[in-house]
Each structure stands twice: as structure tokens, then as C-alpha cells.
Amino acid sequence: MITVIAERLGISRKEVSRVLDELNDVTVEALKKGEKVTLSGFGSFELRVRSAHTGHNPRTGEQIEVKETRTVAFRPGKVLKAAVMK
């Protein structure tokens, strides 16, 4: 991806790499704070919390307590959906 972007924009791979690294850092920081991250036309990332619940061990059938977990969800934007559906 870095090589393709660098060639299309006529800039160095190192510069593209720095920009993408910074984008990753900013995205991670925002998600840690519970903020939604939207990339116009591409999609959005948001933090979702799965509450604690009682589950079971499939091997033994024993009930276990499953702790609350946090995960990142991605929702594609209209432009991305349209491009993929063609």
C-alpha cells in the first residue's frame, strides 16, 4: 500500500509511511478514549463494549464468568460499499 500511494502521489515511501503511522496512532488514541473515528468515504471505527456474562465451557458444560471485553467495530462508508459492490 505504501508503495502504491507513494507512486500515485509522487512522494517518498518514507513520507507515506510516516503519515500512515501517524494515522494509526491518532486512531488508536481516539478509540482508547471511546471516541468514534470517521474517515470520510471510507468508513468509521468505534469502540464497543461486550458486557460481562455467564457462559459455559463447551467441553465440560461447566458455567464460567466471562469478563467484560472491549473491541473495535468497523462500519464501511457509502463510497467503499458502492465500490465493492460493483
C-alpha positions in Angstrom: 0.0 0.0 0.0 2.8 2.4 0.9 4.5 1.9 -2.5 1.3 2.4 -4.5 0.4 5.6 -2.6 3.9 6.9 -3.0 3.9 6.3 -6.7 0.5 7.9 -7.2 1.3 11.0 -5.2 4.9 11.3 -6.4 6.3 11.4 -2.8 8.7 9.1 -1.0 7.7 5.8 0.6 9.2 7.1 3.9 6.8 10.1 3.9 3.8 7.9 3.2 4.9 5.5 5.9 5.1 8.4 8.4 1.7 9.6 7.5 0.1 6.2 7.8 1.9 5.5 11.1 0.5 8.8 12.5 -3.0 8.0 11.2 -2.7 4.7 13.1 -1.5 6.4 16.3 -4.3 9.0 16.2 -6.9 6.4 15.5 -5.8 4.2 18.4 -5.6 7.2 20.8 -9.2 8.2 19.9 -10.6 4.7 20.3 -8.9 4.4 23.7 -10.8 7.5 24.8 -14.0 6.0 23.5 -14.3 8.4 20.5 -15.6 7.4 17.1 -13.1 7.8 14.2 -14.6 8.6 10.8 -12.6 8.5 7.5 -14.9 10.3 5.1 -16.0 8.0 2.3 -14.1 5.0 3.7 -15.9 4.2 7.0 -15.9 4.6 10.7 -14.3 2.8 13.7 -15.8 2.7 17.1 -15.2 1.0 20.4 -17.8 -1.5 21.5 -18.1 -3.0 25.0 -19.4 -6.5 25.5 -20.8 -6.8 29.0 -19.8 -9.5 31.4 -22.0 -12.6 31.3 -22.2 -16.2 32.3 -21.0 -18.6 29.7 -20.2 -22.3 29.6 -17.2 -24.4 28.8 -18.2 -26.4 25.7 -16.1 -29.4 26.7 -17.3 -29.8 30.3 -20.6 -27.8 30.3 -19.3 -26.0 33.4 -20.6 -22.5 33.8 -17.9 -19.8 33.8 -18.0 -16.0 34.2 -16.9 -14.1 31.1 -15.3 -10.7 31.8 -16.3 -7.5 30.1 -14.4 -7.0 26.9 -13.7 -4.1 24.6 -13.5 -4.5 20.8 -13.2 -2.3 17.7 -16.1 -2.3 15.2 -15.8 -1.0 11.6 -18.7 0.2 9.6 -17.9 0.8 5.9 -18.9 4.2 4.3 -21.2 4.6 1.3 -18.3 5.2 -1.1 -16.5 2.0 0.0 -19.7 -0.1 -0.1 -20.5 1.2 -3.6 -17.0 0.5 -4.9 -17.0 -3.1 -3.5 -20.5 -3.9 -4.8 -19.7 -3.1 -8.4 
